[in-house]
């Protein structure tokens, strides 16, 4: 690893790492996993890395806990991405990781959901069968507001399953599928990595749901909701925007006609839950979620700044991002 002054890793450099010892016949992949610390998900991915694969664990700073060699296996190579300028920390991490990745087959993933032992094998099989593939997220809450938002977030599940939205937590594609120079240029001047990738590559949804726990506090859920709303607006996810508009109209109708509104909203979302095999009590929150949707959507779109990770961003337009603090 090339050190900076005083032996500190410089941005864009690699901290020592090697590959795992298992063998298989599939195409080698470069797995990009942005994180600040070594999590259970990191360990799960690491255990699936083949002898010709590479796992790049990407952080911002040499002071991030994941750079501690005692906290991670040797199969992971740590990349120091450096501080972002004019983009989100995650988009910057992915862009730096793409530049350093050795292989043509690329997987992006996250550190906040369970990766079963056959996760990487399934992703590879998906690509061989249908080309660029996104797995399908199911966002489940950990605080009162996140619970309330669950029914509306099922729209993300539906859009990813239909291939209308890429989920950066689990995507696989090849360098030949994308104009890489254009993609990297866009990543380093915007916020959302997956929505930006979706502008450059057409994905097919897999038939698997990945449960992702969100929130923890009402404040965290508000910040995430704001980011989701603004990403949908900036990236022109008109399918999602259309659903949000329809939900807002239904919210007003449900408020005016409570009993038929409760029945319609609950049965409607129950049908979506059933279609994806989701068994969550939060379907019972469909009515209050629908009634409050105009307020929550308006709040998310009206906010001038929002927090993601440890940074506050002002996202004026698609490629106009300011890191406020």
C-alpha positions in Angstrom: 0.0 0.0 0.0 1.4 3.4 -0.9 1.6 5.4 2.3 1.1 9.2 2.7 3.1 11.4 5.0 3.9 9.7 8.2 2.8 6.3 6.9 -0.9 7.2 6.8 -2.8 5.8 3.8 -3.7 8.4 1.2 -7.2 8.7 -0.4 -7.6 6.2 -3.2 -5.0 3.8 -1.8 -5.4 0.2 -0.7 -4.8 -1.2 2.7 -3.3 -4.7 2.7 -5.6 -7.6 1.7 -5.7 -10.9 0.0 -8.3 -13.3 -1.4 -10.0 -16.3 0.1 -9.0 -19.9 -0.6 -12.2 -21.5 -1.9 -12.4 -22.3 -5.6 -15.1 -22.3 -8.2 -15.6 -22.0 -11.9 -17.6 -18.7 -12.1 -16.4 -15.5 -13.6 -14.3 -13.4 -11.1 -16.0 -10.4 -9.6 -15.0 -7.2 -7.8 -17.4 -6.6 -4.9 -17.6 -3.0 -3.7 -18.8 -2.6 -0.1 -18.8 1.0 1.4 -18.7 1.0 5.2 -17.0 2.7 8.1 -16.8 -0.4 10.3 -16.6 -4.2 10.0 -20.2 -5.5 10.4 -21.8 -9.0 10.3 -22.8 -8.3 6.7 -19.1 -7.6 5.8 -18.1 -10.9 7.3 -20.9 -12.8 5.4 -19.7 -11.4 2.1 -16.1 -12.0 2.9 -16.8 -15.7 3.5 -18.1 -16.0 -0.1 -15.2 -14.5 -1.9 -13.5 -16.9 -4.3 -9.8 -17.2 -5.1 -10.1 -14.9 -8.2 -12.5 -12.4 -6.7 -11.8 -9.3 -4.8 -13.7 -7.6 -2.0 -13.1 -3.9 -1.7 -14.3 -2.5 1.6 -14.4 1.3 1.0 -14.3 3.9 3.8 -13.7 7.7 3.9 -10.7 8.1 6.2 -7.7 6.2 7.6 -9.2 6.8 11.1 -12.4 4.7 10.3 -12.5 1.6 12.4 -12.6 -0.8 9.4 -9.0 0.1 8.6 -7.9 -1.7 11.8 -6.4 -5.0 10.5 -7.5 -6.8 13.7 -11.2 -6.1 13.0 -11.4 -7.8 9.6 -10.2 -10.9 7.7 -7.4 -10.8 5.2 -9.8 -11.6 2.4 -11.0 -8.0 2.5 -9.0 -5.1 0.9 -9.7 -1.7 2.5 -9.8 1.3 0.2 -9.4 4.8 1.5 -11.7 6.9 -0.7 -11.1 10.3 1.0 -13.6 13.1 1.7 -16.3 13.7 -1.0 -16.5 17.0 -2.8 -19.7 17.9 -4.5 -21.3 14.4 -4.0 -22.3 12.1 -1.3 -19.8 10.0 0.7 -21.3 6.8 -0.7 -21.3 7.9 -4.3 -17.7 9.0 -3.9 -16.7 5.7 -2.3 -18.3 3.7 -5.1 -16.6 5.9 -7.8 -13.2 5.4 -6.2 -13.9 1.6 -5.8 -14.8 1.3 -9.5 -11.6 2.9 -10.5 -9.5 0.5 -8.4 -11.5 -2.7 -9.1 -9.6 -5.2 -11.1 -12.4 -7.3 -12.7 -15.0 -6.5 -15.4 -17.9 -8.2 -13.4 -18.9 -5.8 -10.7 -21.1 -6.2 -7.6 -22.3 -3.4 -5.4 -23.6 -4.2 -1.9 -24.2 -2.6 1.5 -23.3 -3.4 5.1 -26.8 -3.3 6.6 -28.6 -6.5 5.6 -28.1 -10.3 5.8 -26.2 -12.0 3.0 -27.0 -15.7 3.1 -24.2 -18.2 2.2 -25.3 -18.5 -1.4 -25.8 -14.8 -2.0 -22.9 -14.2 -4.3 -23.5 -17.4 -6.2 -27.1 -16.4 -6.8 -26.0 -13.0 -8.0 -23.7 -14.6 -10.5 -26.3 -17.0 -11.7 -28.7 -14.1 -12.2 -26.2 -12.3 -14.4 -25.5 -15.4 -16.5 -29.3 -15.8 -17.0 -30.5 -12.3 -17.5 -27.7 -9.8 -17.5 -27.6 -6.8 -15.1 -29.7 -7.7 -12.1 -30.9 -5.9 -9.0 -32.1 -7.8 -5.9 -35.4 -6.5 -4.4 -35.3 -4.6 -1.0 -37.9 -4.9 1.7 -37.5 -1.9 4.1 -38.7 -2.7 7.6 -38.9 -0.2 10.4 -37.2 0.1 13.8 -39.0 3.1 15.1 -42.6 4.4 15.1 -42.2 6.6 12.0 -40.4 3.9 10.1 -43.2 1.4 10.9 -45.7 3.9 9.5 -43.7 4.4 6.3 -43.4 0.7 5.6 -46.5 0.4 3.5 -45.4 3.2 1.2 -41.9 1.8 0.9 -43.4 -1.4 -0.6 -43.5 0.7 -3.8 -39.7 0.5 -3.9 -40.1 -3.3 -3.6 -42.5 -3.3 -6.6 -40.4 -1.0 -8.7 -37.2 -3.0 -8.1 -38.9 -6.3 -8.9 -40.2 -4.8 -12.2 -36.6 -3.6 -13.0 -37.7 0.0 -12.9 -35.3 0.8 -10.0 -31.8 -0.3 -9.1 -31.2 -1.0 -5.5 -27.5 -0.3 -4.7 -27.6 -2.9 -1.8 -27.3 -5.7 -4.3 -26.6 -5.1 -8.0 -24.5 -7.0 -10.5 -23.4 -5.8 -13.9 -20.4 -5.8 -16.3 -18.2 -2.9 -17.3 -19.3 -3.6 -20.9 -22.9 -2.8 -19.9 -22.1 0.8 -19.1 -20.3 3.9 -20.3 -18.0 3.8 -17.2 -16.4 7.2 -17.7 -19.8 8.8 -17.9 -21.1 6.9 -14.9 -18.1 7.8 -12.7 -18.4 11.4 -13.7 -22.0 11.5 -12.7 -21.4 9.7 -9.4 -18.9 12.3 -8.3 -21.4 15.2 -8.7 -24.6 13.7 -7.2 -26.1 12.0 -4.1 -27.7 8.6 -4.9 -25.4 5.9 -6.2 -28.1 3.4 -7.2 -30.4 5.9 -8.9 -27.4 7.2 -10.8 -26.4 3.7 -11.9 -30.0 3.1 -13.0 -29.6 6.0 -15.4 -26.8 4.2 -17.1 -27.8 0.5 -17.0 -31.1 -1.3 -17.5 -31.6 -3.8 -14.7 -33.9 -6.9 -14.3 -35.3 -7.5 -10.9 -34.5 -10.8 -9.2 -37.1 -13.0 -7.5 -35.6 -12.6 -4.1 -36.4 -10.1 -1.3 -33.7 -8.8 1.0 -34.9 -7.4 4.3 -33.3 -4.1 5.2 -33.9 -2.6 8.7 -34.3 1.2 8.6 -34.6 3.9 11.1 -34.0 3.5 14.8 -35.1 7.0 15.7 -37.8 9.2 14.3 -35.1 11.7 13.3 -33.2 9.0 11.3 -36.4 8.0 9.5 -37.2 11.6 8.6 -33.8 12.1 7.1 -34.0 8.9 5.1 -37.5 9.8 3.9 -36.3 13.2 2.8 -33.5 11.6 0.8 -35.9 9.1 -0.8 -38.3 11.9 -1.8 -35.6 14.1 -3.3 -33.9 11.2 -5.1 -37.2 10.4 -6.7 -37.7 14.0 -7.8 -34.1 14.6 -9.0 -33.8 11.3 -10.9 -37.3 11.5 -12.5 -38.5 8.2 -11.1 -41.9 8.9 -12.7 -43.3 5.5 -11.8 -42.6 6.3 -8.1 -43.7 9.9 -8.4 -46.9 8.8 -10.0 -47.5 6.3 -7.2 -46.7 9.1 -4.7 -49.2 11.4 -6.4 -51.9 8.8 -6.5 -51.3 7.9 -2.8 -51.6 11.6 -1.9 -54.9 11.8 -3.7 -56.1 8.7 -1.9 -54.9 10.2 1.4 -57.3 13.1 0.9 -60.1 10.8 -0.1 -59.5 8.5 2.9 -59.5 11.5 5.2 -62.9 12.6 3.8 -64.4 9.1 3.9 -62.8 7.2 6.8 -64.5 3.9 6.7 -64.4 3.1 3.0 -60.9 4.7 3.0 -59.7 2.3 5.7 -61.1 -0.7 3.9 -59.7 0.3 0.5 -56.2 1.2 1.8 -55.8 -1.8 3.9 -57.0 -4.3 1.3 -55.0 -2.5 -1.4 -51.7 -2.8 0.5 -52.6 -6.3 1.7 -52.7 -7.3 -1.9 -49.3 -5.9 -2.6 -47.9 -7.5 0.6 -49.4 -10.9 -0.5 -48.0 -10.6 -4.1 -44.5 -10.4 -2.7 -45.1 -12.9 0.2 -44.6 -10.2 2.8 -46.0 -11.1 6.2 -45.8 -7.9 8.3 -48.3 -6.5 10.7 -47.5 -3.0 9.4 -50.1 -3.6 6.6 -52.6 -2.6 9.3 -51.0 0.9 9.2 -51.9 1.3 5.5 -54.8 3.7 6.4 -52.9 6.2 8.6 -49.9 6.0 6.2 -52.2 6.9 3.3 -53.9 9.7 5.2 -50.5 11.2 6.2 -48.8 10.6 2.8 -49.5 14.2 1.5 -47.9 15.7 4.5 -44.9 13.3 4.5 -44.3 13.7 0.8 -44.6 17.4 1.0 -42.2 17.5 3.9 -39.6 15.5 2.1 -39.7 17.6 -1.0 -39.8 20.9 0.9 -36.7 20.3 3.1 -33.7 22.3 2.0 -31.1 20.0 3.5 -30.9 16.4 4.9 -28.5 14.3 6.8 -27.0 11.0 5.4 -24.4 9.3 7.6 -22.4 12.0 9.3 -22.9 14.7 6.6 -25.6 17.2 5.9 -26.3 17.8 2.2 -28.1 20.5 0.2 -29.2 18.9 -3.1 -30.3 21.7 -5.4 -30.6 19.8 -8.6 -29.4 16.5 -10.1 -25.7 17.5 -10.3 -25.6 20.4 -7.8 -24.7 19.1 -4.4 -23.3 21.0 -1.4 -21.9 19.4 1.7 -23.2 21.8 4.4 -21.3 20.3 7.3 
